[in-house]
Every structure is written in C-alpha cells, then in structure tokens.
Amino acid sequence: MENIRIQLDESEIPTHWYNVIADMPNPPAPPLGGDGKPVTPEKMLEIFPGAILEQEMSGERWIAIPEEVRDIYRMWRPSPLCRALRLEQALGTPAKIYYKYEGVSPAGSHKPNTAVPQAYYNKQAGIKRIATETGAGQWGSSIALAGQMFGLEVCVYMVKVSYDQKPFRRSMMQTWGAKVVASPSNLTQAGRGVLAKDPNSPGSLGIAISEAVEDAASRADTNYALGSVLNHVILHQTVIGLETKKQFEKIGAYPDMVFAPCGGGSNFGGIAFPFLADKAAGKKVRLVAVEPTSCPTLTKGHYAYDYGDMSGYTPMMLMYTLGHDFVPPGIHAGGLRYHGDSPLVSQLYKEGLIEAVAVAQVATFEAGVQFARSEGIIPAPESCHAIRACIDEALRCKQTGESKTLLFNLSGHGHFDMASYDKYFAGGLEDYDYPEEEIQAALLRLPKVA
C-alpha cells in the first residue's frame, strides 16, 4: 500500500527558520512613522523585545531556533504531510493532492508556531504581560497557550463578531489563563472612539490591533504580540514549508502548485516561502495566496503605505490594503478579515513572484464539506479557501488530463467553527463581493506619504 501520511522524526524538526528576505530580488521598504520617516528601532522597542526586533529587521537567510522553542515544538511537530487519495477519487482528477496538516497543534491551528517563540523572547526580556488581538480565535488561543507555558499574563482583544460567533475559542483562551475582551471595548481610547461613532460596531482586526497596541504602550510590564503580517511572524511559520520540503524529498516528489489561505500572510508565507527559495534557484513552482471575495486585499487592494491598525498607532507599511478604516463584513473565516497584508507577501505579489485568487464564501464551505466527507477532517473556514482553490485546479486538471502535484496548507481544524457549518447547511450563508465604490472610498483616506 502507498503511504498516505508522510512523517518525519522529531529529530528532523527544523533547527533554523528561513528568512525569505535573503532571496528577494529587491529589499523590503522600511516601515514609516507618522512623519513619513523610517521608524527608529527605539520606537519599536516600546512594544517588542529586542530579539524579535532583530528578527524583524534581519536579512540573514537562516535564523537559529532556540532549543527551548524546539523542545515545545515537539508537542505537535513535525506535522504530517498527507496524500488526499479519497478526495482525488471523488473528484475524478489525475492530479495528486497533498495537504500539510497543522491542526495537530494543541490550539488546532498553525498559530502556535510563532506564539511559542514570541512568548519565549518576551520572557527572556523580562516582560510579564502580553496584549494582543485575535479574529477567529486561533491566534488568541495560541498566545494564551504559549503565555501559560512561560508564565506570562495574556490579554486578548477579540473582534466582536468572532467573540459572538465563536464562544468556544473564547473558552479555550480562558482555559489557558488569558483574559478575553470583545473589541471594540470601553477599555481603551481607540475602542471608545469606535463605539462613540457606532455602538453596534462588529469590530475588525484593525480596531482590535489598535486596542492591543494602546494597551501595550501604556504599561511598562506589557509588550504587544502579533499573530501575522510582520516579518518575524512569517519567519517563525516557515517551519511548515521546511518540513513539507523534507517530506516531499522522502517520496521523491515536488509540488507544481502550492495553495494557502491569506489574511495577514503568515499562513501563506509559512508554507510557500521555503518553496520561493527553490523558485529563486530556477525551480518551476506556482505559489497561490487565496483570499475571500469579501476582503480582497491582494486582488482588489491598492499597493501603498498604510497603517496596520484602524487608529494609526502602528507604523505605516508598504502593502496591499483596502484602507486602515475598512470594516469587513462578518464572514465566518474570521482569520481572513484583515484590511492589509504582509509587506513581504505584498511585495512578492507586486513583483509577480506569487499569485493570488479570491473565492466566495459559500463555495469555500462546499469545498470544506467535500474534503471532510472524503478525508475525514473538518477544516477551519480559513483553510476551506485553500481547499476551494486546490479543488478548482484539480478539476481543471480533469479537463486537461494533466497530472499536476498540488499542495495546500490545511492550517487548522474546524471543531470550534461548527456554528458556521450549521449556518451553511441551513442555507444561511451568503456570498459577498465587497463593493468597488467602498474600496475606492477607503483608499481615498490612505495616509499621505511624501
């Protein structure tokens, strides 16, 4: 029988993270302050520990993973690479479909890959408390878990629509000792400002980031931790792609296309960036970021400097953006409801080295159900986006007869998202294409940079 689960030994957990900046054709643009000048390291040190800031700014190709972090990674890493044979048969496609399954982590998603090192470096710096935000709850759960491991207090500002949609994610965070606050809240000036304008605001990641950054900046014992977007976060996630490459080597195969959900970018960058190194060396591989049509950052956004949060507390980053005051509709893939994108992902897309597609909500759930009925795993709504794009390509292969090797990142399970599946089965989900006029209006309010 052919092996459908390709495993690595614990000794094969990567010893270093891969920094894609070393292989990018052009250096990344620097983050800017409100005065339009590059942000000084001293400013960033107000909310980040020095080790994290060094990684954020590093151009080194390989950065060593601390043994304390690798030891914790052993709780769920290496994660399996699986052949989706039953899905291939259901589709009748000649394509070979593989998925890297990150739902084996304690939090049920890929997010602990960066939560653990972030908690470690903050502990090393003498920090006592972490403030952060979360959308669907995977990041909040992960940093709550990591904070517990290193004895850190954690406060999570959870986007209100997800706070209401996903009560059991909230329970997970509380089980691991975190305080969870529905955002926008009355605890911060940023939150109070939003509520004054719209008492029924559903919240957004941009708003929640503002609250968390304000919280961290107001207390000497507190730092801010981010679950996506920034360079160091994607750096930590590259353990996914590095393991995957080793697993393909074991079976003498290599993907023609790699798909991953893309909200802030850590999911996509984590699996795709190590393959980008091969692409830079001449290997032919297509890397596809998949986003929702309701939050089409890469496919319809504007490439410009913009704030990472709603209130303008964060530095301005050169990225694809829908405008920092963009409030997305309450789609059920809460982890993909971000107005911007990773500057690294954005630059690579701008330079044509990666691709992006947007898919509709109902179609993603159709794909997730088909995958679950074939492979047994119920995927998170975010992961369903990658599954949708992968299935669409597999069906194209059925038409053309091509036997491509397709890979997607199954970034988490959907066990805490069953209310969303219930709504899908009841016919209560709708597709939503964010209106072009709304996007253009938001872009008019981008900060002016000389």
C-alpha positions as CSV (number, residue, x, y, z in Angstrom):
1,M,0.0,0.0,0.0
2,E,1.1,3.5,-0.8
3,N,1.8,5.7,2.3
4,I,-0.7,8.5,2.5
5,R,0.9,10.0,5.6
6,I,4.5,11.1,5.2
7,Q,6.0,11.5,8.7
8,L,9.3,13.0,9.9
9,D,11.1,12.1,13.1
10,E,11.3,14.6,16.0
11,S,15.0,14.9,15.2
12,E,14.0,16.4,11.8
13,I,12.2,19.4,13.2
14,P,14.0,22.3,11.6
15,T,16.9,23.8,13.6
16,H,16.6,27.2,11.8
17,W,13.8,29.4,10.4
18,Y,14.1,30.5,6.8
19,N,14.2,34.3,6.1
20,V,12.8,35.0,2.6
21,I,14.3,38.5,2.6
22,A,17.7,36.9,1.8
23,D,16.3,35.7,-1.6
24,M,14.1,38.5,-2.6
25,P,15.1,40.4,-5.7
26,N,14.6,43.8,-4.0
27,P,15.0,44.8,-0.3
28,P,11.7,45.4,1.6
29,A,10.6,49.0,2.0
30,P,11.1,50.3,5.6
31,P,8.1,51.0,7.9
32,L,7.4,54.7,8.3
33,G,6.3,56.8,11.2
34,G,3.6,59.5,11.1
35,D,6.3,62.0,9.9
36,G,6.9,59.9,6.8
37,K,10.4,58.9,8.0
38,P,11.6,55.3,8.7
39,V,10.6,54.2,12.2
40,T,13.6,54.0,14.6
41,P,14.4,50.8,16.5
42,E,13.9,52.7,19.8
43,K,10.2,53.3,18.8
44,M,9.7,49.6,18.0
45,L,11.3,48.6,21.3
46,E,8.4,50.2,23.2
47,I,6.2,47.2,22.3
48,F,8.6,44.4,21.1
49,P,11.6,42.7,22.8
50,G,15.0,43.2,21.2
51,A,15.3,39.7,19.9
52,I,12.1,40.0,18.0
53,L,13.1,43.3,16.6
54,E,16.4,41.9,15.3
55,Q,14.5,39.1,13.5
56,E,12.0,41.7,12.1
57,M,14.9,43.6,10.5
58,S,17.3,40.8,9.7
59,G,18.4,39.9,6.2
60,E,20.1,36.7,7.2
61,R,18.8,33.6,5.3
62,W,18.8,31.3,8.3
63,I,18.0,32.2,11.9
64,A,18.5,29.6,14.7
65,I,15.5,28.3,16.6
66,P,16.2,28.3,20.4
67,E,16.3,24.8,21.8
68,E,13.7,25.7,24.4
69,V,11.3,26.5,21.5
70,R,12.2,23.4,19.5
71,D,11.5,21.3,22.7
72,I,8.0,22.8,22.9
73,Y,7.5,22.3,19.1
74,R,7.9,18.6,19.8
75,M,4.5,18.5,21.3
76,W,3.0,18.6,17.8
77,R,5.8,18.9,15.3
78,P,6.7,17.6,12.8
79,S,3.2,17.7,11.5
80,P,2.1,15.2,8.8
81,L,2.0,15.7,5.1
82,C,-0.9,13.7,3.8
83,R,-2.0,12.4,0.3
84,A,-5.7,13.2,-0.2
85,L,-6.3,10.0,-2.2
86,R,-10.0,9.7,-1.4
87,L,-10.6,13.4,-2.5
88,E,-8.7,12.7,-5.7
89,Q,-11.0,9.7,-6.4
90,A,-14.1,11.7,-5.5
91,L,-13.1,14.5,-8.0
92,G,-12.0,12.0,-10.7
93,T,-8.9,14.0,-11.2
94,P,-5.5,12.8,-12.5
95,A,-3.9,15.4,-10.2
96,K,-2.2,14.3,-7.0
97,I,-3.3,16.3,-4.0
98,Y,-1.3,16.7,-0.8
99,Y,-2.0,18.7,2.4
100,K,0.2,19.7,5.3
101,Y,-2.0,19.3,8.4
102,E,-1.3,22.0,11.1
103,G,-4.5,21.2,13.1
104,V,-2.5,18.7,15.2
105,S,-1.2,21.5,17.5
106,P,-2.8,22.0,20.9
107,A,-4.6,25.1,19.6
108,G,-5.8,23.3,16.5
109,S,-4.0,25.6,14.0
110,H,-0.6,26.8,12.8
111,K,-0.5,29.8,15.1
112,P,1.5,28.2,18.0
113,N,4.5,28.1,15.6
114,T,5.0,31.8,16.2
115,A,3.2,32.2,19.6
116,V,5.8,30.0,21.4
117,P,8.9,31.9,20.2
118,Q,7.2,35.2,20.8
119,A,6.3,34.2,24.4
120,Y,9.9,32.9,24.8
121,Y,11.6,36.1,23.7
122,N,9.3,38.2,25.8
123,K,10.0,36.1,28.8
124,Q,13.7,36.4,28.2
125,A,13.4,40.2,28.1
126,G,11.7,40.3,31.5
127,I,8.2,41.1,30.2
128,K,5.3,40.0,32.5
129,R,2.3,40.5,30.3
130,I,1.2,40.3,26.6
131,A,-1.5,42.3,24.9
132,T,-2.8,41.1,21.5
133,E,-5.8,40.8,19.2
134,T,-7.5,37.9,17.5
135,G,-10.1,37.5,14.8
136,A,-11.4,33.9,14.6
137,G,-9.6,33.0,17.8
138,Q,-6.8,30.7,16.6
139,W,-4.1,33.3,17.4
140,G,-5.7,34.3,20.7
141,S,-5.8,30.6,21.7
142,S,-2.2,30.1,20.6
143,I,-0.7,33.0,22.5
144,A,-2.8,32.1,25.6
145,L,-1.3,28.6,25.4
146,A,2.2,30.0,24.9
147,G,1.8,32.6,27.7
148,Q,0.8,29.8,30.1
149,M,3.9,27.8,29.2
150,F,6.2,30.8,30.0
151,G,4.2,32.2,32.9
152,L,3.0,35.4,31.1
153,E,-0.3,37.1,31.7
154,V,-2.2,37.5,28.4
155,C,-5.0,39.9,27.4
156,V,-6.7,39.2,24.1
157,Y,-8.9,41.8,22.3
158,M,-11.2,39.6,20.2
159,V,-13.0,41.0,17.2
160,K,-16.6,41.3,18.4
161,V,-18.3,39.5,15.6
162,S,-16.0,36.5,16.2
163,Y,-16.4,36.9,20.0
164,D,-20.1,36.2,19.5
165,Q,-19.7,33.6,16.7
166,K,-17.0,31.5,18.4
167,P,-17.7,31.2,22.1
168,F,-15.6,28.0,22.5
169,R,-12.5,29.7,21.1
170,R,-13.0,32.2,23.9
171,S,-13.3,29.3,26.4
172,M,-10.1,27.9,25.1
173,M,-8.3,31.2,25.8
174,Q,-9.8,31.4,29.3
175,T,-8.8,27.7,30.0
176,W,-5.2,28.6,29.2
177,G,-5.5,31.6,31.6
178,A,-6.0,34.5,29.2
179,K,-8.4,37.5,29.7
180,V,-10.6,37.9,26.6
181,V,-12.2,41.3,25.7
182,A,-14.7,41.9,23.0
183,S,-13.4,44.6,20.6
184,P,-14.2,47.4,20.3
185,S,-14.2,47.8,24.0
186,N,-14.5,50.6,26.6
187,L,-11.1,49.7,28.0
188,T,-9.1,51.8,25.5
189,Q,-9.3,55.2,23.9
190,A,-9.3,53.5,20.5
191,G,-12.3,51.3,21.4
192,R,-14.3,54.1,23.0
193,G,-13.8,56.2,19.9
194,V,-15.2,53.5,17.6
195,L,-18.2,52.8,19.9
196,A,-19.0,56.5,20.1
197,K,-19.4,56.5,16.3
198,D,-21.1,53.1,16.1
199,P,-22.3,51.5,19.3
200,N,-23.1,48.3,17.3
201,S,-19.7,48.0,15.5
202,P,-18.9,44.4,14.7
203,G,-15.2,45.2,15.1
204,S,-12.3,44.5,12.9
205,L,-8.7,43.3,13.2
206,G,-7.6,46.8,12.6
207,I,-9.6,48.1,15.6
208,A,-8.5,45.2,17.8
209,I,-4.9,45.9,16.9
210,S,-5.3,49.5,17.9
211,E,-6.7,48.4,21.3
212,A,-3.9,45.9,21.9
213,V,-1.1,48.3,20.8
214,E,-2.5,51.1,23.0
215,D,-2.7,48.6,26.0
216,A,0.9,47.5,25.5
217,A,2.2,51.1,25.1
218,S,0.5,52.2,28.3
219,R,2.2,49.6,30.6
220,A,5.9,49.1,31.2
221,D,5.4,45.4,32.0
222,T,3.5,44.7,28.8
223,N,4.5,44.0,25.2
224,Y,2.5,43.5,22.1
225,A,2.4,40.3,20.1
226,L,1.1,39.9,16.6
227,G,-0.1,36.7,15.0
228,S,0.5,37.6,11.4
229,V,1.7,40.3,8.9
230,L,5.1,41.2,10.3
231,N,8.3,39.6,9.0
232,H,9.3,37.8,12.3
233,V,5.9,36.1,12.4
234,I,6.2,34.7,8.9
235,L,9.8,33.7,9.7
236,H,8.6,31.5,12.6
237,Q,5.9,29.9,10.4
238,T,8.4,28.7,7.8
239,V,8.8,25.5,9.8
240,I,5.7,24.4,7.9
241,G,7.3,24.7,4.5
242,L,10.7,23.5,5.6
243,E,9.2,20.3,6.9
244,T,7.0,19.9,3.8
245,K,10.0,20.0,1.5
246,K,11.7,17.3,3.6
247,Q,8.6,15.2,3.4
248,F,8.3,15.5,-0.4
249,E,12.0,14.6,-0.7
250,K,11.2,11.3,1.2
251,I,8.8,10.3,-1.5
252,G,10.7,11.7,-4.5
253,A,8.0,14.2,-5.4
254,Y,7.6,18.0,-5.6
255,P,4.5,20.2,-5.9
256,D,3.7,22.1,-9.1
257,M,1.4,24.4,-7.2
258,V,1.1,25.5,-3.5
259,F,-2.1,27.0,-2.1
260,A,-2.7,28.6,1.2
261,P,-5.3,30.9,2.8
262,C,-4.1,34.5,3.0
263,G,-5.4,37.1,5.5
264,G,-2.4,38.8,7.1
265,G,0.0,36.4,5.3
266,S,1.6,34.1,7.9
267,N,-0.4,31.1,6.8
268,F,0.6,31.5,3.2
269,G,4.2,32.6,3.9
270,G,4.7,29.8,6.3
271,I,4.2,27.1,3.7
272,A,5.1,29.0,0.5
273,F,8.2,31.0,1.3
274,P,10.6,28.0,1.6
275,F,9.5,27.0,-1.9
276,L,10.1,30.5,-3.1
277,A,13.8,29.9,-2.4
278,D,13.6,27.0,-4.9
279,K,11.9,29.3,-7.3
280,A,14.6,31.8,-7.0
281,A,17.1,29.0,-7.8
282,G,15.2,28.2,-11.1
283,K,12.6,25.6,-9.9
284,K,9.2,25.9,-11.5
285,V,6.5,26.1,-8.8
286,R,3.4,28.3,-8.6
287,L,2.6,29.8,-5.2
288,V,-1.1,30.9,-4.8
289,A,-2.5,33.0,-2.0
290,V,-6.2,32.5,-1.5
291,E,-8.4,35.2,0.0
292,P,-12.2,35.9,0.4
293,T,-14.1,38.0,-2.2
294,S,-15.5,39.9,0.8
295,C,-12.0,41.0,1.9
296,P,-10.0,41.1,-1.4
297,T,-6.8,42.7,-0.2
298,L,-4.3,41.4,-2.8
299,T,-6.7,41.1,-5.7
300,K,-8.5,44.5,-5.4
301,G,-6.5,46.5,-2.8
302,H,-4.1,49.3,-3.5
303,Y,-0.3,48.9,-3.1
304,A,0.6,51.8,-0.8
305,Y,1.8,52.8,2.6
306,D,-0.9,52.4,5.2
307,Y,-1.3,51.8,8.9
308,G,-1.6,48.3,10.2
309,D,-4.4,49.3,12.6
310,M,-7.5,51.5,12.5
311,S,-6.3,54.3,14.7
312,G,-2.9,54.9,13.2
313,Y,-1.0,53.7,16.3
314,T,1.2,51.3,14.3
315,P,3.9,52.3,11.8
316,M,2.9,52.7,8.1
317,M,3.8,49.7,6.0
318,L,4.1,49.3,2.2
319,M,1.5,46.7,1.5
320,Y,-1.7,45.9,-0.4
321,T,-4.5,47.5,1.6
322,L,-8.2,48.2,1.5
323,G,-7.7,51.2,3.8
324,H,-7.0,51.1,7.5
325,D,-10.6,52.1,8.4
326,F,-12.0,49.2,6.3
327,V,-14.5,47.2,8.4
328,P,-15.2,43.9,6.6
329,P,-18.5,42.0,6.6
330,G,-18.9,39.3,9.2
331,I,-17.8,36.4,7.1
332,H,-17.1,33.2,9.0
333,A,-13.4,33.0,8.1
334,G,-12.6,35.5,10.8
335,G,-8.8,35.0,10.4
336,L,-9.0,36.4,6.8
337,R,-10.8,39.7,7.7
338,Y,-7.8,42.0,7.7
339,H,-7.6,45.2,5.7
340,G,-4.0,44.8,4.8
341,D,-1.4,42.1,4.1
342,S,2.1,41.2,5.0
343,P,4.6,43.7,3.4
344,L,6.7,40.7,2.3
345,V,3.7,38.9,0.7
346,S,2.6,42.2,-0.9
347,Q,5.9,42.9,-2.4
348,L,6.3,39.4,-3.8
349,Y,2.8,39.7,-5.4
350,K,3.6,43.2,-6.7
351,E,6.8,41.8,-8.4
352,G,4.9,38.8,-9.9
353,L,6.6,36.1,-7.9
354,I,3.5,34.8,-6.3
355,E,-0.2,34.7,-7.4
356,A,-3.5,35.5,-5.7
357,V,-7.1,34.5,-6.2
358,A,-10.3,35.4,-4.3
359,V,-13.0,32.9,-3.7
360,A,-16.6,33.2,-2.5
361,Q,-17.8,32.2,1.0
362,V,-20.4,29.6,0.0
363,A,-18.0,27.9,-2.4
364,T,-15.4,27.6,0.3
365,F,-17.8,25.8,2.6
366,E,-18.9,23.5,-0.3
367,A,-15.2,22.6,-0.7
368,G,-14.7,22.1,3.1
369,V,-17.6,19.7,3.3
370,Q,-16.4,17.8,0.3
371,F,-13.0,17.5,1.8
372,A,-14.4,16.4,5.2
373,R,-16.6,13.7,3.5
374,S,-13.6,12.4,1.6
375,E,-10.7,12.8,4.1
376,G,-12.5,12.9,7.4
377,I,-11.0,16.1,8.8
378,I,-13.4,19.0,9.2
379,P,-11.3,22.1,8.1
380,A,-11.4,25.6,9.6
381,P,-13.2,28.1,7.4
382,E,-9.9,29.8,6.6
383,S,-8.4,26.5,5.4
384,C,-11.5,26.0,3.2
385,H,-10.3,28.8,1.0
386,A,-7.1,26.9,0.1
387,I,-9.1,23.7,-0.4
388,R,-11.5,25.6,-2.8
389,A,-8.7,26.9,-5.0
390,C,-6.9,23.5,-4.9
391,I,-10.1,21.6,-5.9
392,D,-10.7,24.1,-8.7
393,E,-7.2,23.4,-10.1
394,A,-7.7,19.6,-9.7
395,L,-10.9,19.9,-11.7
396,R,-9.0,21.9,-14.4
397,C,-6.6,19.0,-14.5
398,K,-9.5,16.7,-15.0
399,Q,-10.5,18.6,-18.1
400,T,-6.9,18.9,-19.5
401,G,-5.7,15.5,-18.4
402,E,-2.7,17.0,-16.6
403,S,-1.3,15.1,-13.6
404,K,-0.1,18.0,-11.6
405,T,1.0,17.6,-8.0
406,L,-1.0,20.1,-5.8
407,L,-0.3,21.0,-2.2
408,F,-2.3,23.1,0.2
409,N,-1.9,24.1,3.8
410,L,-4.6,22.7,6.0
411,S,-3.9,25.3,8.6
412,G,-6.4,24.2,11.2
413,H,-9.4,22.0,12.1
414,G,-12.9,23.4,12.3
415,H,-14.1,21.8,15.5
416,F,-14.8,25.2,17.0
417,D,-16.5,26.5,13.9
418,M,-19.4,24.1,13.7
419,A,-21.9,27.0,14.2
420,S,-20.6,28.3,10.8
421,Y,-21.1,24.9,9.2
422,D,-24.7,24.7,10.7
423,K,-25.4,28.1,9.1
424,Y,-24.1,26.7,5.8
425,F,-26.3,23.6,6.0
426,A,-29.3,25.8,6.8
427,G,-28.7,27.9,3.7
428,G,-27.9,30.9,5.9
429,L,-24.5,31.9,4.4
430,E,-24.3,34.4,1.6
431,D,-21.6,35.4,-0.9
432,Y,-20.4,39.0,-0.6
433,D,-18.3,40.8,-3.1
434,Y,-17.0,43.9,-1.4
435,P,-18.3,46.9,-3.5
436,E,-15.7,48.6,-5.6
437,E,-17.0,52.0,-4.6
438,E,-16.5,51.2,-1.0
439,I,-12.9,50.1,-1.7
440,Q,-12.2,53.3,-3.6
441,A,-13.7,55.4,-0.9
442,A,-11.5,53.8,1.7
443,L,-8.4,54.2,-0.4
444,L,-9.0,57.9,-0.6
445,R,-8.4,58.0,3.1
446,L,-4.9,56.5,3.0
447,P,-2.3,58.4,4.8
448,K,-0.3,60.9,2.7
449,V,3.4,59.9,2.4
450,A,5.8,62.3,0.8
